[in-house]
Amino acid sequence: MAAQRTTNDMLADQIRSLQADLRATRTEVTRLAVLARPDIRHGWVGHIAKDLATNPDTQYKVHLYGVVYWLINFPVIVYLFVFQRSAWDAIGIFITLIYSVYANLATDYGAMSSATAAKGLRLPQIPLED
């Protein structure tokens, strides 16, 4: 009888096994989070980046300012296009160039970050200073 395992003993062993798996998973998640952390030299930049990435209130404010920016720019761009055609020819091309370069950079860098994160790798950071 002593050699036979009771149902309670088997359940206790299974719970211990699940707890060990959970600890291993938490350790792996922590390791991956450390790998995904960007190398930022200035502490305040890291604080701002973390706040932007994790705080919905900050994200809301940033996007609110973005909406205000576009709402202010819309009538200015329409005015330039309709009434200041010669100025628009130069400014419009420059605006389009800057926004296109930014959009391509942001989209491609975000896609690269996602792809490398899916593999558990780190993407080289865009340097903040030389």
C-alpha positions as CSV (number, residue, x, y, z in Angstrom):
1,M,0.0,0.0,0.0
2,A,2.8,2.4,0.8
3,A,4.1,1.9,-2.8
4,Q,0.8,3.0,-4.3
5,R,0.4,6.7,-4.8
6,T,-2.7,8.4,-3.8
7,T,-4.7,10.7,-6.0
8,N,-3.7,13.6,-3.7
9,D,0.0,12.8,-4.1
10,M,-0.4,12.8,-7.9
11,L,-2.3,16.0,-7.9
12,A,0.3,17.6,-5.6
13,D,3.1,16.5,-8.0
14,Q,1.1,17.9,-11.0
15,I,0.6,21.2,-9.2
16,R,4.4,21.4,-8.4
17,S,5.1,20.7,-12.1
18,L,2.8,23.4,-13.2
19,Q,4.3,25.9,-10.7
20,A,7.8,25.1,-12.1
21,D,6.5,25.7,-15.6
22,L,5.0,29.0,-14.6
23,R,8.3,30.1,-12.9
24,A,10.2,29.1,-16.1
25,T,7.7,31.1,-18.3
26,R,8.0,34.1,-16.1
27,T,11.8,33.9,-16.2
28,E,11.7,33.7,-20.0
29,V,9.3,36.6,-20.3
30,T,11.6,38.7,-18.1
31,R,14.6,37.7,-20.2
32,L,12.8,38.7,-23.4
33,A,11.7,42.0,-21.9
34,V,15.3,42.9,-21.0
35,L,16.3,42.1,-24.6
36,A,13.5,44.3,-26.0
37,R,14.5,47.2,-23.8
38,P,16.1,50.0,-26.0
39,D,19.6,51.3,-25.1
40,I,19.0,54.9,-24.2
41,R,21.7,57.1,-22.8
42,H,19.7,59.7,-21.1
43,G,17.4,58.6,-18.3
44,W,14.7,61.1,-19.1
45,V,14.4,59.9,-22.7
46,G,13.9,56.4,-21.4
47,H,11.2,57.6,-19.0
48,I,9.4,59.5,-21.8
49,A,9.7,56.5,-24.1
50,K,8.4,54.1,-21.5
51,D,5.5,56.5,-20.6
52,L,4.6,56.8,-24.2
53,A,4.7,53.1,-24.7
54,T,2.7,52.1,-21.6
55,N,0.5,55.0,-20.5
56,P,-2.8,55.4,-22.3
57,D,-3.2,59.0,-21.0
58,T,0.2,60.0,-22.5
59,Q,-0.7,58.3,-25.8
60,Y,-4.0,60.1,-25.9
61,K,-2.3,63.5,-25.3
62,V,0.3,62.8,-28.0
63,H,-2.4,61.9,-30.5
64,L,-4.6,64.8,-29.4
65,Y,-1.7,67.2,-30.2
66,G,-1.3,65.4,-33.6
67,V,-5.0,66.0,-34.4
68,V,-4.6,69.6,-33.4
69,Y,-1.5,69.9,-35.6
70,W,-3.4,68.4,-38.6
71,L,-6.4,70.6,-38.0
72,I,-4.3,73.7,-37.9
73,N,-2.3,72.7,-41.0
74,F,-5.3,71.8,-43.1
75,P,-6.6,75.3,-43.7
76,V,-3.0,76.7,-44.1
77,I,-2.3,74.1,-46.8
78,V,-5.6,74.7,-48.6
79,Y,-4.9,78.5,-48.5
80,L,-1.5,78.0,-50.0
81,F,-2.7,75.6,-52.6
82,V,-5.6,77.9,-53.7
83,F,-4.4,81.4,-53.2
84,Q,-0.6,81.3,-53.1
85,R,0.1,78.9,-56.0
86,S,3.7,79.9,-56.5
87,A,4.5,79.5,-52.8
88,W,2.7,76.2,-52.8
89,D,4.8,74.8,-55.6
90,A,7.9,75.0,-53.4
91,I,6.4,74.5,-50.0
92,G,4.0,71.7,-51.1
93,I,6.8,69.6,-52.6
94,F,8.9,70.1,-49.4
95,I,6.0,69.2,-47.1
96,T,5.2,66.1,-49.2
97,L,8.9,65.1,-49.2
98,I,9.3,65.4,-45.4
99,Y,6.0,63.6,-44.6
100,S,6.8,60.8,-47.1
101,V,10.3,60.3,-45.6
102,Y,8.9,60.3,-42.1
103,A,6.0,57.9,-43.0
104,N,8.3,55.5,-44.7
105,L,10.9,55.6,-41.8
106,A,8.2,55.1,-39.2
107,T,6.5,52.3,-41.1
108,D,9.6,50.4,-42.0
109,Y,11.2,50.7,-38.6
110,G,8.1,49.6,-36.9
111,A,7.8,46.6,-39.2
112,M,11.4,45.7,-38.6
113,S,10.9,46.0,-34.8
114,S,7.9,43.7,-35.0
115,A,9.7,41.1,-37.1
116,T,12.8,41.0,-34.9
117,A,10.7,40.9,-31.7
118,A,8.8,37.9,-33.1
119,K,12.2,36.2,-33.4
120,G,13.3,37.2,-30.0
121,L,16.1,39.4,-31.4
122,R,16.9,43.1,-30.9
123,L,16.8,45.7,-33.6
124,P,19.7,48.2,-33.7
125,Q,18.4,51.4,-32.3
126,I,18.3,54.7,-34.2
127,P,21.0,56.7,-32.5
128,L,19.8,59.8,-30.6
129,E,23.1,61.5,-30.7
130,D,26.5,60.9,-32.4
